[in-house]
Amino acid sequence: MRKFLFSLFAVLFVLAPSLAFASEREVPGNVVPDKIEYIVSEKGRLIPVYYFEDPNDAQLFKLQKQETINKTMNMTKTPDVSINALVFSYEEYLGIRPYDYSYVYTRNSSSQTQKWTRTVTRTSTSTTTIDVGGSFKDIFEASVGKSWETSVQFQDTFEIDIPPNKQAEIWTWNEAEYYTFSYRNCGLLGCGSKTYFTAINVTNNFGTDIIITNFRNPGGSY
């Protein structure tokens, strides 16, 4: 019945932009929010609002969620690509994972609920874990058969009711594609050993969470 009700609400939110409701939806890891509600962003996205009385639980929840989101799919192996004396190999597709977390937040120090309207505008840029030079775009596209997105932009507006003496945090991230590559330095006497690195290709998909908790510094290694 809960699944049916959630589906019904998911349809109704298109007709009721101010919708917010509590849920017992499962969340990753061992930390469970005290309450979950949903709001609809300006672009019509259904955004979860997680309530935590203990700020430490809020931080642990973010760490757990980053570690558990991982969508994988099969990719076709392609031949090696040679650039000058370097031979690059596409090794493995690791899946879609959260990348480039960012947050904005504000505090309500009053005794009344306050409404916070905030537009978040940000970019995410594709990267590699080692410097492989400006030719990697060509290497990636020849090996994987997909475009290497140099950067993508995100913008959306959120309207949040902040309870008294609480703070609201808007967390955003890119749902990026992770790949393992390697390269070898080759010459007349053959090729050296492989050096492995990760290529992170950003996508046009961004995720958003909102956290309501007691005053804290939301910064950390996420």
C-alpha beads as a LAMMPS data file, in Angstrom:
LAMMPS data file: protein, C-alpha beads

222 atoms
221 bonds

1 atom types
1 bond types

-500.0 500.0 xlo xhi
-500.0 500.0 ylo yhi
-500.0 500.0 zlo zhi

Masses

1 110.0

Atoms # bond

1 1 1 0.000 0.000 0.000
2 1 1 2.854 2.400 0.794
3 1 1 4.358 1.895 -2.651
4 1 1 0.990 2.644 -4.243
5 1 1 0.505 5.756 -2.167
6 1 1 3.989 6.993 -3.061
7 1 1 3.279 6.490 -6.759
8 1 1 0.024 8.381 -6.401
9 1 1 1.747 11.292 -4.667
10 1 1 4.487 11.294 -7.288
11 1 1 1.800 11.883 -9.913
12 1 1 -0.083 14.434 -7.868
13 1 1 2.960 16.626 -7.270
14 1 1 2.774 17.806 -10.878
15 1 1 -0.617 19.287 -10.074
16 1 1 0.330 20.572 -6.624
17 1 1 3.740 22.322 -6.666
18 1 1 3.613 23.039 -2.917
19 1 1 3.313 19.354 -1.964
20 1 1 5.356 18.103 1.006
21 1 1 4.721 14.852 2.842
22 1 1 6.363 12.497 5.316
23 1 1 7.670 9.074 4.323
24 1 1 9.216 5.929 5.769
25 1 1 11.245 5.349 2.628
26 1 1 14.373 3.291 3.208
27 1 1 17.687 5.120 3.124
28 1 1 21.182 3.688 2.667
29 1 1 23.298 2.534 5.578
30 1 1 22.419 2.414 9.261
31 1 1 21.493 6.046 9.867
32 1 1 17.785 6.766 9.439
33 1 1 16.450 10.361 9.335
34 1 1 14.011 11.377 12.035
35 1 1 11.605 12.397 9.278
36 1 1 11.512 12.628 5.481
37 1 1 9.398 15.078 3.523
38 1 1 9.382 16.047 -0.145
39 1 1 9.244 19.372 -1.924
40 1 1 9.033 20.194 -5.619
41 1 1 11.728 22.388 -7.138
42 1 1 11.068 25.138 -9.652
43 1 1 11.937 22.684 -12.450
44 1 1 9.391 20.163 -11.170
45 1 1 11.869 17.775 -9.537
46 1 1 10.739 15.877 -6.439
47 1 1 13.394 16.576 -3.793
48 1 1 13.742 14.691 -0.476
49 1 1 14.073 16.752 2.701
50 1 1 15.819 14.785 5.468
51 1 1 15.400 15.862 9.107
52 1 1 18.097 15.039 11.693
53 1 1 18.074 16.121 15.309
54 1 1 21.693 15.019 15.696
55 1 1 24.070 16.809 13.278
56 1 1 26.492 13.879 13.523
57 1 1 23.814 11.615 12.053
58 1 1 23.351 14.081 9.202
59 1 1 27.050 13.913 8.357
60 1 1 27.173 10.111 8.578
61 1 1 24.092 9.869 6.359
62 1 1 25.795 11.878 3.621
63 1 1 28.877 9.669 3.785
64 1 1 26.793 6.494 3.606
65 1 1 24.732 7.729 0.697
66 1 1 27.782 8.650 -1.359
67 1 1 29.273 5.198 -0.829
68 1 1 26.154 3.209 -1.737
69 1 1 24.926 4.914 -4.949
70 1 1 26.517 2.964 -7.792
71 1 1 24.748 2.040 -11.027
72 1 1 26.653 -0.198 -13.435
73 1 1 26.148 -1.268 -17.015
74 1 1 28.064 -3.358 -19.581
75 1 1 30.404 -1.581 -21.966
76 1 1 32.092 -3.030 -25.074
77 1 1 35.876 -3.505 -24.916
78 1 1 37.693 -1.500 -27.601
79 1 1 41.228 -1.622 -29.080
80 1 1 44.094 0.337 -27.539
81 1 1 44.705 3.915 -28.664
82 1 1 48.236 5.170 -29.323
83 1 1 49.238 8.817 -28.890
84 1 1 52.909 9.422 -29.702
85 1 1 54.860 6.935 -27.539
86 1 1 52.001 6.252 -25.145
87 1 1 49.553 3.399 -25.584
88 1 1 46.259 3.908 -23.756
89 1 1 43.923 1.052 -22.835
90 1 1 40.286 1.323 -21.788
91 1 1 40.094 -1.183 -18.926
92 1 1 36.692 -1.052 -17.239
93 1 1 33.475 0.887 -16.807
94 1 1 32.865 1.352 -13.073
95 1 1 29.350 2.770 -13.192
96 1 1 27.544 5.979 -12.312
97 1 1 28.568 7.476 -8.983
98 1 1 28.075 10.764 -7.143
99 1 1 30.811 13.245 -8.007
100 1 1 31.642 16.814 -7.135
101 1 1 29.447 17.358 -4.071
102 1 1 28.565 20.972 -3.317
103 1 1 26.340 22.637 -0.739
104 1 1 24.792 25.926 0.309
105 1 1 23.116 26.493 3.646
106 1 1 21.468 29.036 5.911
107 1 1 20.389 29.191 9.548
108 1 1 17.141 30.189 11.149
109 1 1 18.055 31.616 14.548
110 1 1 14.558 32.907 15.249
111 1 1 11.672 31.344 17.157
112 1 1 9.471 31.202 14.049
113 1 1 9.523 29.031 10.934
114 1 1 11.150 30.896 8.054
115 1 1 10.824 30.329 4.312
116 1 1 14.091 30.160 2.357
117 1 1 14.078 30.507 -1.421
118 1 1 17.419 29.747 -3.009
119 1 1 18.562 29.320 -6.603
120 1 1 21.550 27.007 -6.960
121 1 1 23.726 27.471 -10.041
122 1 1 26.865 25.391 -10.465
123 1 1 29.047 23.501 -12.933
124 1 1 30.844 20.161 -12.902
125 1 1 33.909 19.378 -14.992
126 1 1 35.171 16.042 -16.272
127 1 1 38.585 15.011 -14.985
128 1 1 41.204 12.279 -14.726
129 1 1 43.033 11.249 -11.556
130 1 1 46.425 11.859 -13.221
131 1 1 47.500 14.406 -15.826
132 1 1 47.328 12.687 -19.215
133 1 1 47.421 15.811 -21.365
134 1 1 44.907 17.641 -23.499
135 1 1 44.594 14.789 -26.003
136 1 1 42.625 12.602 -23.575
137 1 1 39.291 13.750 -25.019
138 1 1 40.197 12.072 -28.299
139 1 1 41.491 8.992 -26.482
140 1 1 38.309 8.641 -24.466
141 1 1 35.940 9.073 -27.384
142 1 1 37.888 6.653 -29.591
143 1 1 38.045 4.047 -26.816
144 1 1 34.593 4.294 -25.265
145 1 1 32.532 5.540 -28.191
146 1 1 30.912 8.300 -26.135
147 1 1 31.439 12.053 -25.886
148 1 1 33.820 13.429 -23.266
149 1 1 31.825 16.239 -21.661
150 1 1 34.220 19.030 -20.746
151 1 1 31.747 20.633 -18.317
152 1 1 28.026 20.766 -17.608
153 1 1 25.884 23.302 -15.757
154 1 1 23.062 22.883 -13.257
155 1 1 20.466 25.409 -12.069
156 1 1 17.305 25.006 -10.024
157 1 1 15.382 26.923 -7.364
158 1 1 14.188 25.517 -4.036
159 1 1 11.697 26.865 -1.484
160 1 1 12.249 25.419 1.982
161 1 1 10.488 25.943 5.309
162 1 1 13.143 26.061 8.042
163 1 1 11.919 25.306 11.593
164 1 1 13.012 27.564 14.468
165 1 1 16.660 27.226 15.518
166 1 1 17.487 24.865 12.667
167 1 1 19.538 25.126 9.524
168 1 1 18.777 24.013 5.972
169 1 1 21.411 22.580 3.631
170 1 1 20.997 22.051 -0.119
171 1 1 23.383 19.387 -1.388
172 1 1 23.948 18.842 -5.104
173 1 1 26.208 16.490 -7.039
174 1 1 26.769 15.214 -10.538
175 1 1 25.817 11.654 -11.485
176 1 1 29.099 11.040 -13.293
177 1 1 30.367 8.049 -15.246
178 1 1 33.536 6.452 -13.852
179 1 1 36.019 4.553 -16.060
180 1 1 39.359 2.846 -15.497
181 1 1 42.079 3.464 -18.093
182 1 1 45.750 2.588 -18.256
183 1 1 48.724 3.706 -20.301
184 1 1 52.144 2.303 -21.196
185 1 1 55.219 4.056 -22.495
186 1 1 56.310 2.193 -25.622
187 1 1 59.541 2.398 -27.619
188 1 1 61.862 0.341 -29.789
189 1 1 62.508 -2.138 -26.965
190 1 1 58.836 -2.659 -26.184
191 1 1 56.372 -1.255 -23.693
192 1 1 56.699 -0.591 -20.010
193 1 1 54.280 -1.607 -17.272
194 1 1 50.753 -0.231 -17.103
195 1 1 49.856 2.820 -15.055
196 1 1 46.184 2.864 -14.092
197 1 1 44.007 5.933 -13.628
198 1 1 40.338 6.892 -13.353
199 1 1 38.473 9.013 -15.866
200 1 1 35.356 10.796 -14.572
201 1 1 32.970 11.891 -17.314
202 1 1 30.265 14.289 -16.119
203 1 1 26.682 13.930 -17.315
204 1 1 23.692 16.274 -17.512
205 1 1 22.129 14.523 -14.512
206 1 1 22.461 16.105 -11.078
207 1 1 21.166 14.852 -7.743
208 1 1 19.832 16.968 -4.880
209 1 1 19.200 16.355 -1.184
210 1 1 18.016 18.834 1.434
211 1 1 18.970 18.372 5.078
212 1 1 17.317 20.062 8.059
213 1 1 19.303 19.742 11.284
214 1 1 20.686 21.609 14.284
215 1 1 23.395 24.195 13.700
216 1 1 26.618 22.663 12.390
217 1 1 29.399 23.157 9.879
218 1 1 28.225 21.062 6.914
219 1 1 31.702 20.996 5.368
220 1 1 33.640 17.761 5.308
221 1 1 35.065 15.073 3.073
222 1 1 32.064 13.958 1.025

Bonds

1 1 1 2
2 1 2 3
3 1 3 4
4 1 4 5
5 1 5 6
6 1 6 7
7 1 7 8
8 1 8 9
9 1 9 10
10 1 10 11
11 1 11 12
12 1 12 13
13 1 13 14
14 1 14 15
15 1 15 16
16 1 16 17
17 1 17 18
18 1 18 19
19 1 19 20
20 1 20 21
21 1 21 22
22 1 22 23
23 1 23 24
24 1 24 25
25 1 25 26
26 1 26 27
27 1 27 28
28 1 28 29
29 1 29 30
30 1 30 31
31 1 31 32
32 1 32 33
33 1 33 34
34 1 34 35
35 1 35 36
36 1 36 37
37 1 37 38
38 1 38 39
39 1 39 40
40 1 40 41
41 1 41 42
42 1 42 43
43 1 43 44
44 1 44 45
45 1 45 46
46 1 46 47
47 1 47 48
48 1 48 49
49 1 49 50
50 1 50 51
51 1 51 52
52 1 52 53
53 1 53 54
54 1 54 55
55 1 55 56
56 1 56 57
57 1 57 58
58 1 58 59
59 1 59 60
60 1 60 61
61 1 61 62
62 1 62 63
63 1 63 64
64 1 64 65
65 1 65 66
66 1 66 67
67 1 67 68
68 1 68 69
69 1 69 70
70 1 70 71
71 1 71 72
72 1 72 73
73 1 73 74
74 1 74 75
75 1 75 76
76 1 76 77
77 1 77 78
78 1 78 79
79 1 79 80
80 1 80 81
81 1 81 82
82 1 82 83
83 1 83 84
84 1 84 85
85 1 85 86
86 1 86 87
87 1 87 88
88 1 88 89
89 1 89 90
90 1 90 91
91 1 91 92
92 1 92 93
93 1 93 94
94 1 94 95
95 1 95 96
96 1 96 97
97 1 97 98
98 1 98 99
99 1 99 100
100 1 100 101
101 1 101 102
102 1 102 103
103 1 103 104
104 1 104 105
105 1 105 106
106 1 106 107
107 1 107 108
108 1 108 109
109 1 109 110
110 1 110 111
111 1 111 112
112 1 112 113
113 1 113 114
114 1 114 115
115 1 115 116
116 1 116 117
117 1 117 118
118 1 118 119
119 1 119 120
120 1 120 121
121 1 121 122
122 1 122 123
123 1 123 124
124 1 124 125
125 1 125 126
126 1 126 127
127 1 127 128
128 1 128 129
129 1 129 130
130 1 130 131
131 1 131 132
132 1 132 133
133 1 133 134
134 1 134 135
135 1 135 136
136 1 136 137
137 1 137 138
138 1 138 139
139 1 139 140
140 1 140 141
141 1 141 142
142 1 142 143
143 1 143 144
144 1 144 145
145 1 145 146
146 1 146 147
147 1 147 148
148 1 148 149
149 1 149 150
150 1 150 151
151 1 151 152
152 1 152 153
153 1 153 154
154 1 154 155
155 1 155 156
156 1 156 157
157 1 157 158
158 1 158 159
159 1 159 160
160 1 160 161
161 1 161 162
162 1 162 163
163 1 163 164
164 1 164 165
165 1 165 166
166 1 166 167
167 1 167 168
168 1 168 169
169 1 169 170
170 1 170 171
171 1 171 172
172 1 172 173
173 1 173 174
174 1 174 175
175 1 175 176
176 1 176 177
177 1 177 178
178 1 178 179
179 1 179 180
180 1 180 181
181 1 181 182
182 1 182 183
183 1 183 184
184 1 184 185
185 1 185 186
186 1 186 187
187 1 187 188
188 1 188 189
189 1 189 190
190 1 190 191
191 1 191 192
192 1 192 193
193 1 193 194
194 1 194 195
195 1 195 196
196 1 196 197
197 1 197 198
198 1 198 199
199 1 199 200
200 1 200 201
201 1 201 202
202 1 202 203
203 1 203 204
204 1 204 205
205 1 205 206
206 1 206 207
207 1 207 208
208 1 208 209
209 1 209 210
210 1 210 211
211 1 211 212
212 1 212 213
213 1 213 214
214 1 214 215
215 1 215 216
216 1 216 217
217 1 217 218
218 1 218 219
219 1 219 220
220 1 220 221
221 1 221 222
